[in-house]
Amino acid sequence: MFDSHFHLTDPRLITEIDWQNNQPYGVEIGADFASLSAVFALAAEHDGIYCTAGVHPAYADTYSASDLENFVATNLNNPKFVAIGECGLDYHRDDLPTKEIQQAVFANQIALANRYAKPLVIHTREAWDDTVAMLIDHKAELRHGVLIHCMSYTAENAQYLLQALPDIPLYFAFGGHITHKNKSFLHNTLRVIPRDRILIETDAPYLAPVPKRGEVNRPEYIQYTARQMASILNLTVDEVTNLTRDNAYRFYQIKTVPIK
């Protein structure tokens, strides 16, 4: 199963994974500039792991546009480098960078993805209206694709964005939160999204699914999310596996990945 979003370089995971017998397959996401070298090194060391470069909104107040652009330009021809992100907006806590700083950093990374012809991985938490407004304002720069990671909003929200950006390759990824009782509304969200635009993720070490909720999320826990998605969509787990893998390959422009 191809995991579209994880953070395996996190200290809670890097020494716990059985790389010899149970290697994850998917995309190691860059979330802050200081860790990008480790993110790219991990992808270089393991077949089937790809990587992104970006700065999460929580780190927006440390953002250097020139540093990130230099990193992107230097690594542009790396075949494992598949997207810009995660970047976006997060209004969940008062101690995060201001909305103005986050929006400026987000706009810069939208432009960066366009300039270097990379798809864009977006984090949006309690910031849907501003995220949508910025995507619409910058739609001319989104032609290489957009992925809403950890989709956490309503079916109506998803439909509105799909209608507002009809010419943009727009994808949505679902993780362990779709198994949580307080997120049952996401079942309808999943149902209204075109099936060729759905991805699966763990966001490991975050957002562990039921029955592992509250634990450090591990790559192998993706099976629980897949079962839930299969039930919601009236598909088999194998069909969800194939569907989300093919969609991830298309979004990230991945030609071939070793299949375990």
C-alpha positions as CSV (number, residue, x, y, z in Angstrom):
1,M,0.0,0.0,0.0
2,F,1.4,3.4,-1.0
3,D,1.3,5.9,1.9
4,S,1.1,9.4,0.4
5,H,2.3,11.2,3.5
6,F,4.4,10.2,6.5
7,H,7.2,11.6,8.7
8,L,9.5,8.6,9.2
9,T,12.5,10.7,10.2
10,D,10.6,11.6,13.4
11,P,12.7,10.3,16.4
12,R,9.6,8.3,17.5
13,L,9.8,6.3,14.3
14,I,13.2,6.2,12.7
15,T,14.7,3.6,15.0
16,E,11.5,1.6,15.3
17,I,10.9,0.6,11.7
18,D,11.9,-2.8,10.5
19,W,13.6,-1.7,7.3
20,Q,14.7,-5.2,6.4
21,N,11.3,-7.0,6.6
22,N,8.6,-4.3,6.7
23,Q,9.7,-1.3,4.8
24,P,7.1,1.4,4.2
25,Y,6.3,2.6,0.7
26,G,5.3,6.2,0.1
27,V,6.3,9.8,0.5
28,E,8.5,11.2,3.3
29,I,7.2,14.8,3.8
30,G,9.4,17.8,4.4
31,A,7.9,20.0,7.0
32,D,10.7,22.3,8.3
33,F,13.8,23.5,6.6
34,A,16.2,22.1,9.2
35,S,15.1,18.5,8.6
36,L,15.1,18.5,4.8
37,S,18.5,17.0,4.4
38,A,17.4,14.1,6.6
39,V,14.2,13.7,4.6
40,F,16.1,13.5,1.3
41,A,18.7,11.2,2.8
42,L,16.0,8.8,3.9
43,A,14.5,8.7,0.4
44,A,17.9,8.1,-1.1
45,E,18.6,5.1,1.2
46,H,15.3,3.2,0.5
47,D,13.6,2.0,-2.7
48,G,10.0,3.0,-2.8
49,I,10.4,6.1,-0.6
50,Y,10.1,9.5,-2.2
51,C,10.3,13.0,-0.6
52,T,9.1,16.5,-0.7
53,A,10.5,19.9,0.3
54,G,8.5,22.4,2.2
55,V,7.9,24.4,5.4
56,H,4.8,23.7,7.5
57,P,2.9,26.8,8.8
58,A,4.0,26.1,12.3
59,Y,7.5,27.0,11.2
60,A,6.5,30.0,9.1
61,D,8.2,32.5,11.3
62,T,11.6,30.9,10.6
63,Y,11.0,30.7,6.8
64,S,13.7,31.8,4.4
65,A,12.4,32.0,0.8
66,S,16.0,32.1,-0.6
67,D,17.1,29.1,1.5
68,L,14.2,26.9,0.4
69,E,14.5,28.0,-3.2
70,N,18.2,27.2,-3.2
71,F,17.5,23.7,-1.8
72,V,14.8,23.1,-4.4
73,A,17.0,24.2,-7.3
74,T,19.9,22.1,-6.0
75,N,17.8,19.0,-5.8
76,L,15.5,19.6,-8.8
77,N,16.9,16.7,-10.8
78,N,16.7,14.2,-7.9
79,P,14.2,11.5,-9.1
80,K,13.0,11.0,-5.5
81,F,11.9,14.7,-5.2
82,V,8.2,14.7,-6.1
83,A,6.5,17.8,-4.6
84,I,6.7,21.1,-2.7
85,G,5.2,20.9,0.8
86,E,3.8,20.4,3.2
87,C,2.8,24.0,3.4
88,G,-0.4,25.9,4.1
89,L,-2.3,27.4,7.0
90,D,-2.9,26.3,10.6
91,Y,-5.0,28.4,12.9
92,H,-5.4,25.7,15.6
93,R,-3.3,27.3,18.3
94,D,-2.7,30.8,19.5
95,D,1.1,30.2,19.8
96,L,1.5,29.6,16.0
97,P,2.8,32.3,13.7
98,T,0.4,35.0,12.8
99,K,-2.1,34.5,10.0
100,E,-0.3,37.2,8.0
101,I,3.0,35.4,8.2
102,Q,1.5,32.0,7.4
103,Q,-0.3,33.4,4.4
104,A,2.8,35.1,3.0
105,V,4.9,31.9,3.4
106,F,2.1,29.8,1.9
107,A,1.9,32.2,-1.2
108,N,5.7,32.0,-1.6
109,Q,5.6,28.2,-1.7
110,I,2.7,28.1,-4.1
111,A,4.8,30.3,-6.4
112,L,7.8,28.0,-5.8
113,A,5.9,24.9,-6.8
114,N,4.7,26.6,-10.0
115,R,8.2,27.9,-10.9
116,Y,9.8,24.5,-10.6
117,A,6.9,22.5,-12.0
118,K,6.1,20.5,-8.9
119,P,2.8,19.5,-7.3
120,L,1.8,21.1,-4.0
121,V,1.0,19.3,-0.7
122,I,-1.2,21.4,1.5
123,H,-1.8,21.4,5.2
124,T,-4.9,23.2,6.3
125,R,-6.3,23.1,9.9
126,E,-9.1,25.3,11.1
127,A,-8.3,27.5,8.2
128,W,-10.5,26.3,5.4
129,D,-11.9,29.6,4.2
130,D,-8.5,31.3,4.0
131,T,-7.0,28.3,2.3
132,V,-9.7,28.2,-0.3
133,A,-9.4,31.9,-0.9
134,M,-5.7,31.7,-1.4
135,L,-6.0,28.7,-3.8
136,I,-8.6,30.5,-5.9
137,D,-6.5,33.7,-5.9
138,H,-3.4,31.7,-7.0
139,K,-5.2,29.2,-9.3
140,A,-3.0,30.2,-12.3
141,E,0.0,28.8,-10.3
142,L,-1.6,25.4,-9.5
143,R,-1.5,23.7,-12.8
144,H,0.9,21.0,-11.6
145,G,-1.5,19.7,-9.0
146,V,-2.7,20.2,-5.5
147,L,-3.1,17.7,-2.7
148,I,-5.2,18.5,0.4
149,H,-3.4,16.4,3.0
150,C,-5.4,15.0,5.9
151,M,-8.7,16.2,4.5
152,S,-10.7,17.2,7.6
153,Y,-13.6,19.2,6.2
154,T,-17.2,18.6,5.0
155,A,-18.5,17.1,1.8
156,E,-19.8,20.6,0.9
157,N,-16.4,22.1,1.4
158,A,-14.8,19.5,-0.9
159,Q,-17.4,20.0,-3.6
160,Y,-17.1,23.7,-3.5
161,L,-13.3,23.6,-4.0
162,L,-13.6,21.1,-6.8
163,Q,-16.1,23.4,-8.5
164,A,-14.0,26.5,-7.9
165,L,-10.9,24.8,-9.4
166,P,-12.3,22.7,-12.3
167,D,-9.1,22.8,-14.3
168,I,-6.7,22.0,-11.5
169,P,-5.6,18.4,-10.7
170,L,-7.0,18.5,-7.2
171,Y,-6.6,15.5,-4.8
172,F,-7.6,14.7,-1.3
173,A,-5.8,12.4,1.2
174,F,-7.5,10.6,4.1
175,G,-5.7,9.2,7.2
176,G,-6.5,7.6,10.5
177,H,-8.8,10.4,11.5
178,I,-11.5,8.9,9.2
179,T,-11.8,6.0,11.7
180,H,-12.5,8.4,14.6
181,K,-16.1,8.7,15.9
182,N,-15.9,12.4,16.1
183,K,-14.9,12.6,12.4
184,S,-17.7,10.4,11.0
185,F,-18.8,13.3,8.8
186,L,-15.7,12.6,6.7
187,H,-17.4,9.4,5.4
188,N,-19.7,11.7,3.3
189,T,-16.7,13.8,2.3
190,L,-14.9,10.7,1.0
191,R,-18.0,9.6,-0.9
192,V,-18.4,12.9,-2.9
193,I,-14.8,13.1,-4.1
194,P,-14.2,11.5,-7.5
195,R,-12.5,8.2,-7.0
196,D,-9.6,9.1,-9.2
197,R,-8.8,12.0,-6.8
198,I,-8.5,10.0,-3.5
199,L,-5.3,9.1,-1.7
200,I,-4.5,7.3,1.6
201,E,-2.0,8.4,4.2
202,T,-0.9,7.7,7.7
203,D,0.7,11.1,8.6
204,A,2.8,8.9,10.9
205,P,3.7,9.4,13.7
206,Y,0.5,11.5,14.0
207,L,-3.3,10.6,13.8
208,A,-3.2,6.9,14.6
209,P,-6.4,5.2,13.5
210,V,-8.8,3.2,15.7
211,P,-7.9,0.7,17.2
212,K,-4.5,2.3,17.8
213,R,-5.8,5.8,18.5
214,G,-3.6,7.5,21.1
215,E,-0.5,5.6,20.2
216,V,2.4,6.8,18.0
217,N,1.1,6.1,14.5
218,R,3.1,3.6,12.6
219,P,3.2,2.9,8.8
220,E,1.7,-0.5,9.2
221,Y,-1.4,1.0,10.8
222,I,-2.5,2.2,7.3
223,Q,-4.4,-1.1,7.1
224,Y,-7.0,0.2,9.5
225,T,-7.6,3.3,7.4
226,A,-7.8,1.2,4.3
227,R,-10.5,-1.0,5.8
228,Q,-12.5,2.0,6.8
229,M,-12.2,3.6,3.4
230,A,-13.2,0.3,1.7
231,S,-16.3,0.0,3.9
232,I,-17.3,3.6,3.1
233,L,-16.8,3.2,-0.6
234,N,-18.2,-0.3,-0.9
235,L,-14.9,-1.6,-2.2
236,T,-12.5,-4.3,-1.2
237,V,-9.3,-3.4,0.6
238,D,-7.4,-4.5,-2.5
239,E,-9.4,-2.2,-4.6
240,V,-8.7,0.7,-2.2
241,T,-5.0,-0.2,-2.3
242,N,-4.8,-0.2,-6.1
243,L,-7.0,2.9,-6.5
244,T,-5.0,5.1,-4.0
245,R,-1.7,3.8,-5.2
246,D,-2.5,4.7,-8.9
247,N,-3.8,8.1,-7.8
248,A,-0.7,8.8,-5.8
249,Y,1.5,7.8,-8.7
250,R,-0.4,10.2,-10.9
251,F,-0.4,13.1,-8.5
252,Y,3.3,12.8,-7.6
253,Q,4.2,11.9,-11.2
254,I,5.9,8.7,-10.1
255,K,6.5,6.2,-12.9
256,T,7.4,3.0,-11.1
257,V,7.7,2.0,-7.4
258,P,8.9,-1.3,-6.1
259,I,5.9,-3.3,-4.9
260,K,6.5,-5.4,-1.8
